[in-house]
Amino acid sequence: MSEDFMILSKVFTKLTEDFRFLTKDSRKLTEPIFQMTEHLKYLSKHPRTIVQTLLQNSIKMSELE
């Protein structure tokens, strides 16, 4: 479970960084926040999907590096 927590922590850190970037131009802010909120609503109903998605994304990122 702690590994899942670490992955989620990294994701929320990234979301926070993205949010800070977007707040520099507030016109760009509304749509991404809406999309993120909808996505998080879905994921909160399907917690297993969170871990699967994060693992797939981390594999894709490691392939890019």
N, CA, C and O atoms as a Tinker XYZ file with bonds, in Angstrom:
   260  protein
     1  N      0.827000   -1.210000    0.000000    73     2
     2  CA     0.000000    0.000000    0.000000    64     1     3
     3  C      0.862000    1.261000    0.000000    63     2     4     5
     4  O      0.475000    2.273000   -0.583000    81     3
     5  N      2.007000    1.209000    0.638000    73     3     6
     6  CA     2.838000    2.401000    0.675000    64     5     7
     7  C      3.366000    2.767000   -0.715000    63     6     8     9
     8  O      3.575000    3.944000   -1.009000    81     7
     9  N      3.580000    1.760000   -1.570000    73     7    10
    10  CA     4.012000    2.051000   -2.936000    64     9    11
    11  C      2.917000    2.802000   -3.689000    63    10    12    13
    12  O      3.193000    3.747000   -4.427000    81    11
    13  N      1.669000    2.369000   -3.493000    73    11    14
    14  CA     0.538000    3.075000   -4.101000    64    13    15
    15  C      0.482000    4.513000   -3.609000    63    14    16    17
    16  O      0.231000    5.439000   -4.380000    81    15
    17  N      0.717000    4.684000   -2.325000    73    15    18
    18  CA     0.698000    6.031000   -1.753000    64    17    19
    19  C      1.785000    6.892000   -2.376000    63    18    20    21
    20  O      1.554000    8.061000   -2.683000    81    19
    21  N      2.953000    6.328000   -2.563000    73    19    22
    22  CA     4.055000    7.085000   -3.163000    64    21    23
    23  C      3.703000    7.504000   -4.593000    63    22    24    25
    24  O      3.983000    8.630000   -5.004000    81    23
    25  N      3.096000    6.601000   -5.333000    73    23    26
    26  CA     2.707000    6.918000   -6.716000    64    25    27
    27  C      1.673000    8.032000   -6.717000    63    26    28    29
    28  O      1.788000    8.991000   -7.480000    81    27
    29  N      0.664000    7.907000   -5.861000    73    27    30
    30  CA    -0.369000    8.941000   -5.790000    64    29    31
    31  C      0.226000   10.277000   -5.352000    63    30    32    33
    32  O     -0.175000   11.329000   -5.849000    81    31
    33  N      1.161000   10.236000   -4.441000    73    31    34
    34  CA     1.815000   11.452000   -3.978000    64    33    35
    35  C      2.517000   12.157000   -5.142000    63    34    36    37
    36  O      2.433000   13.377000   -5.282000    81    35
    37  N      3.204000   11.381000   -5.964000    73    35    38
    38  CA     3.885000   11.963000   -7.132000    64    37    39
    39  C      2.891000   12.573000   -8.107000    63    38    40    41
    40  O      3.131000   13.640000   -8.671000    81    39
    41  N      1.773000   11.882000   -8.298000    73    39    42
    42  CA     0.753000   12.394000   -9.217000    64    41    43
    43  C      0.199000   13.724000   -8.721000    63    42    44    45
    44  O      0.087000   14.680000   -9.489000    81    43
    45  N     -0.147000   13.786000   -7.433000    73    43    46
    46  CA    -0.705000   15.025000   -6.909000    64    45    47
    47  C      0.330000   16.155000   -6.892000    63    46    48    49
    48  O     -0.021000   17.325000   -7.050000    81    47
    49  N      1.597000   15.805000   -6.702000    73    47    50
    50  CA     2.651000   16.816000   -6.802000    64    49    51
    51  C      2.689000   17.388000   -8.211000    63    50    52    53
    52  O      2.795000   18.601000   -8.398000    81    51
    53  N      2.601000   16.503000   -9.206000    73    51    54
    54  CA     2.600000   16.938000  -10.604000    64    53    55
    55  C      1.380000   17.803000  -10.908000    63    54    56    57
    56  O      1.486000   18.829000  -11.580000    81    55
    57  N      0.215000   17.376000  -10.405000    73    55    58
    58  CA    -0.993000   18.176000  -10.617000    64    57    59
    59  C     -0.852000   19.560000  -10.002000    63    58    60    61
    60  O     -1.306000   20.550000  -10.576000    81    59
    61  N     -0.227000   19.627000   -8.842000    73    59    62
    62  CA    -0.012000   20.910000   -8.175000    64    61    63
    63  C      0.896000   21.799000   -9.012000    63    62    64    65
    64  O      0.631000   22.991000   -9.168000    81    63
    65  N      1.962000   21.224000   -9.547000    73    63    66
    66  CA     2.873000   21.993000  -10.406000    64    65    67
    67  C      2.141000   22.495000  -11.647000    63    66    68    69
    68  O      2.306000   23.645000  -12.053000    81    67
    69  N      1.329000   21.620000  -12.246000    73    67    70
    70  CA     0.564000   22.024000  -13.426000    64    69    71
    71  C     -0.406000   23.148000  -13.073000    63    70    72    73
    72  O     -0.577000   24.098000  -13.837000    81    71
    73  N     -1.026000   23.029000  -11.926000    73    71    74
    74  CA    -1.973000   24.046000  -11.483000    64    73    75
    75  C     -1.278000   25.395000  -11.323000    63    74    76    77
    76  O     -1.811000   26.422000  -11.746000    81    75
    77  N     -0.101000   25.397000  -10.720000    73    75    78
    78  CA     0.660000   26.656000  -10.557000    64    77    79
    79  C      0.993000   27.269000  -11.900000    63    78    80    81
    80  O      0.909000   28.484000  -12.078000    81    79
    81  N      1.375000   26.416000  -12.853000    73    79    82
    82  CA     1.692000   26.904000  -14.195000    64    81    83
    83  C      0.450000   27.522000  -14.842000    63    82    84    85
    84  O      0.520000   28.597000  -15.438000    81    83
    85  N     -0.675000   26.837000  -14.719000    73    83    86
    86  CA    -1.903000   27.308000  -15.358000    64    85    87
    87  C     -2.417000   28.599000  -14.738000    63    86    88    89
    88  O     -3.035000   29.409000  -15.430000    81    87
    89  N     -2.176000   28.805000  -13.461000    73    87    90
    90  CA    -2.688000   30.014000  -12.819000    64    89    91
    91  C     -1.985000   31.272000  -13.318000    63    90    92    93
    92  O     -2.451000   32.383000  -13.066000    81    91
    93  N     -0.885000   31.109000  -14.013000    73    91    94
    94  CA    -0.217000   32.279000  -14.591000    64    93    95
    95  C     -1.093000   32.932000  -15.663000    63    94    96    97
    96  O     -1.023000   34.140000  -15.886000    81    95
    97  N     -1.905000   32.125000  -16.311000    73    95    98
    98  CA    -2.830000   32.641000  -17.317000    64    97    99
    99  C     -4.204000   32.044000  -17.011000    63    98   100   101
   100  O     -4.519000   30.931000  -17.433000    81    99
   101  N     -5.007000   32.793000  -16.281000    73    99   102
   102  CA    -6.268000   32.246000  -15.763000    64   101   103
   103  C     -7.263000   31.838000  -16.853000    63   102   104   105
   104  O     -8.154000   31.026000  -16.600000    81   103
   105  N     -7.124000   32.378000  -18.034000    73   103   106
   106  CA    -8.037000   31.962000  -19.111000    64   105   107
   107  C     -7.816000   30.497000  -19.472000    63   106   108   109
   108  O     -8.746000   29.817000  -19.905000    81   107
   109  N     -6.596000   30.012000  -19.296000    73   107   110
   110  CA    -6.288000   28.615000  -19.605000    64   109   111
   111  C     -6.699000   27.688000  -18.463000    63   110   112   113
   112  O     -6.604000   26.467000  -18.592000    81   111
   113  N     -7.140000   28.241000  -17.382000    73   111   114
   114  CA    -7.334000   27.478000  -16.155000    64   113   115
   115  C     -8.627000   26.679000  -16.109000    63   114   116   117
   116  O     -8.615000   25.526000  -15.680000    81   115
   117  N     -9.721000   27.248000  -16.531000    73   115   118
   118  CA   -11.036000   26.667000  -16.294000    64   117   119
   119  C    -11.207000   25.281000  -16.890000    63   118   120   121
   120  O    -11.614000   24.356000  -16.186000    81   119
   121  N    -10.911000   25.120000  -18.152000    73   119   122
   122  CA   -11.140000   23.831000  -18.811000    64   121   123
   123  C    -10.288000   22.704000  -18.230000    63   122   124   125
   124  O    -10.837000   21.640000  -17.942000    81   123
   125  N     -8.975000   22.876000  -18.041000    73   123   126
   126  CA    -8.187000   21.780000  -17.445000    64   125   127
   127  C     -8.653000   21.404000  -16.037000    63   126   128   129
   128  O     -8.629000   20.228000  -15.673000    81   127
   129  N     -9.068000   22.377000  -15.255000    73   127   130
   130  CA    -9.550000   22.064000  -13.903000    64   129   131
   131  C    -10.839000   21.264000  -13.993000    63   130   132   133
   132  O    -11.029000   20.303000  -13.249000    81   131
   133  N    -11.717000   21.652000  -14.892000    73   131   134
   134  CA   -12.958000   20.898000  -15.075000    64   133   135
   135  C    -12.652000   19.458000  -15.488000    63   134   136   137
   136  O    -13.226000   18.519000  -14.938000    81   135
   137  N    -11.756000   19.284000  -16.449000    73   135   138
   138  CA   -11.390000   17.942000  -16.909000    64   137   139
   139  C    -10.766000   17.126000  -15.783000    63   138   140   141
   140  O    -11.092000   15.953000  -15.605000    81   139
   141  N     -9.877000   17.744000  -15.033000    73   139   142
   142  CA    -9.221000   17.054000  -13.929000    64   141   143
   143  C    -10.249000   16.631000  -12.877000    63   142   144   145
   144  O    -10.186000   15.521000  -12.349000    81   143
   145  N    -11.182000   17.513000  -12.584000    73   143   146
   146  CA   -12.207000   17.208000  -11.588000    64   145   147
   147  C    -13.069000   16.038000  -12.039000    63   146   148   149
   148  O    -13.355000   15.133000  -11.255000    81   147
   149  N    -13.477000   16.055000  -13.291000    73   147   150
   150  CA   -14.286000   14.955000  -13.814000    64   149   151
   151  C    -13.506000   13.639000  -13.782000    63   150   152   153
   152  O    -14.049000   12.587000  -13.446000    81   151
   153  N    -12.245000   13.722000  -14.133000    73   151   154
   154  CA   -11.406000   12.529000  -14.136000    64   153   155
   155  C    -11.245000   11.985000  -12.708000    63   154   156   157
   156  O    -11.327000   10.778000  -12.484000    81   155
   157  N    -11.020000   12.876000  -11.764000    73   155   158
   158  CA   -10.861000   12.436000  -10.373000    64   157   159
   159  C    -12.164000   11.865000   -9.813000    63   158   160   161
   160  O    -12.136000   10.928000   -9.015000    81   159
   161  N    -13.288000   12.413000  -10.219000    73   159   162
   162  CA   -14.578000   11.849000   -9.791000    64   161   163
   163  C    -14.710000   10.415000  -10.267000    63   162   164   165
   164  O    -15.130000    9.530000   -9.522000    81   163
   165  N    -14.343000   10.203000  -11.519000    73   163   166
   166  CA   -14.417000    8.848000  -12.071000    64   165   167
   167  C    -13.466000    7.909000  -11.320000    63   166   168   169
   168  O    -13.844000    6.809000  -10.916000    81   167
   169  N    -12.229000    8.369000  -11.146000    73   167   170
   170  CA   -11.235000    7.520000  -10.501000    64   169   171
   171  C    -11.593000    7.198000   -9.053000    63   170   172   173
   172  O    -11.293000    6.110000   -8.562000    81   171
   173  N    -12.223000    8.130000   -8.385000    73   171   174
   174  CA   -12.585000    7.876000   -6.987000    64   173   175
   175  C    -13.631000    6.770000   -6.880000    63   174   176   177
   176  O    -13.750000    6.116000   -5.844000    81   175
   177  N    -14.381000    6.567000   -7.948000    73   175   178
   178  CA   -15.370000    5.482000   -7.960000    64   177   179
   179  C    -14.726000    4.157000   -8.355000    63   178   180   181
   180  O    -15.296000    3.090000   -8.127000    81   179
   181  N    -13.536000    4.230000   -8.947000    73   179   182
   182  CA   -12.847000    3.025000   -9.434000    64   181   183
   183  C    -11.386000    3.061000   -8.984000    63   182   184   185
   184  O    -10.493000    3.301000   -9.797000    81   183
   185  N    -11.139000    2.823000   -7.688000    73   183   186
   186  CA    -9.775000    2.979000   -7.164000    64   185   187
   187  C     -8.741000    2.066000   -7.828000    63   186   188   189
   188  O     -7.566000    2.420000   -7.924000    81   187
   189  N     -9.175000    0.915000   -8.276000    73   187   190
   190  CA    -8.233000    0.005000   -8.927000    64   189   191
   191  C     -7.714000    0.627000  -10.232000    63   190   192   193
   192  O     -6.567000    0.409000  -10.623000    81   191
   193  N     -8.562000    1.390000  -10.882000    73   191   194
   194  CA    -8.182000    2.059000  -12.129000    64   193   195
   195  C     -7.047000    3.048000  -11.882000    63   194   196   197
   196  O     -6.178000    3.230000  -12.735000    81   195
   197  N     -7.058000    3.683000  -10.717000    73   195   198
   198  CA    -6.004000    4.652000  -10.391000    64   197   199
   199  C     -4.646000    3.969000  -10.467000    63   198   200   201
   200  O     -3.742000    4.439000  -11.158000    81   199
   201  N     -4.511000    2.870000   -9.761000    73   199   202
   202  CA    -3.225000    2.189000   -9.708000    64   201   203
   203  C     -2.831000    1.671000  -11.080000    63   202   204   205
   204  O     -1.675000    1.810000  -11.479000    81   203
   205  N     -3.762000    1.079000  -11.807000    73   203   206
   206  CA    -3.460000    0.560000  -13.146000    64   205   207
   207  C     -3.008000    1.681000  -14.076000    63   206   208   209
   208  O     -2.037000    1.529000  -14.817000    81   207
   209  N     -3.712000    2.798000  -14.034000    73   207   210
   210  CA    -3.373000    3.930000  -14.896000    64   209   211
   211  C     -2.005000    4.496000  -14.538000    63   210   212   213
   212  O     -1.196000    4.795000  -15.416000    81   211
   213  N     -1.760000    4.637000  -13.253000    73   211   214
   214  CA    -0.471000    5.182000  -12.809000    64   213   215
   215  C      0.675000    4.264000  -13.202000    63   214   216   217
   216  O      1.731000    4.731000  -13.630000    81   215
   217  N      0.474000    2.981000  -13.061000    73   215   218
   218  CA     1.527000    2.037000  -13.440000    64   217   219
   219  C      1.778000    2.093000  -14.942000    63   218   220   221
   220  O      2.931000    2.072000  -15.373000    81   219
   221  N      0.724000    2.163000  -15.741000    73   219   222
   222  CA     0.888000    2.260000  -17.191000    64   221   223
   223  C      1.627000    3.539000  -17.562000    63   222   224   225
   224  O      2.510000    3.529000  -18.419000    81   223
   225  N      1.260000    4.638000  -16.911000    73   223   226
   226  CA     1.911000    5.917000  -17.204000    64   225   227
   227  C      3.369000    5.907000  -16.778000    63   226   228   229
   228  O      4.225000    6.450000  -17.477000    81   227
   229  N      3.659000    5.295000  -15.639000    73   227   230
   230  CA     5.049000    5.262000  -15.191000    64   229   231
   231  C      5.892000    4.394000  -16.125000    63   230   232   233
   232  O      7.064000    4.686000  -16.361000    81   231
   233  N      5.288000    3.323000  -16.658000    73   231   234
   234  CA     6.008000    2.486000  -17.628000    64   233   235
   235  C      6.280000    3.297000  -18.896000    63   234   236   237
   236  O      7.386000    3.255000  -19.434000    81   235
   237  N      5.277000    4.032000  -19.370000    73   235   238
   238  CA     5.449000    4.862000  -20.573000    64   237   239
   239  C      6.527000    5.915000  -20.339000    63   238   240   241
   240  O      7.361000    6.159000  -21.210000    81   239
   241  N      6.509000    6.539000  -19.161000    73   239   242
   242  CA     7.501000    7.577000  -18.857000    64   241   243
   243  C      8.903000    6.979000  -18.806000    63   242   244   245
   244  O      9.855000    7.589000  -19.294000    81   243
   245  N      9.037000    5.791000  -18.219000    73   243   246
   246  CA    10.362000    5.177000  -18.133000    64   245   247
   247  C     10.872000    4.801000  -19.525000    63   246   248   249
   248  O     12.079000    4.819000  -19.766000    81   247
   249  N      9.973000    4.466000  -20.433000    73   247   250
   250  CA    10.385000    4.156000  -21.798000    64   249   251
   251  C     10.872000    5.404000  -22.523000    63   250   252   253
   252  O     11.740000    5.322000  -23.392000    81   251
   253  N     10.319000    6.553000  -22.169000    73   251   254
   254  CA    10.713000    7.806000  -22.815000    64   253   255
   255  C     12.071000    8.301000  -22.327000    63   254   256   257
   256  O     12.793000    8.982000  -23.055000    81   255
   257  N     12.403000    7.959000  -21.110000    73   255   258
   258  CA    13.648000    8.488000  -20.527000    64   257   259
   259  C     14.878000    7.844000  -21.082000    63   258   260
   260  O     15.990000    8.190000  -20.684000    81   259
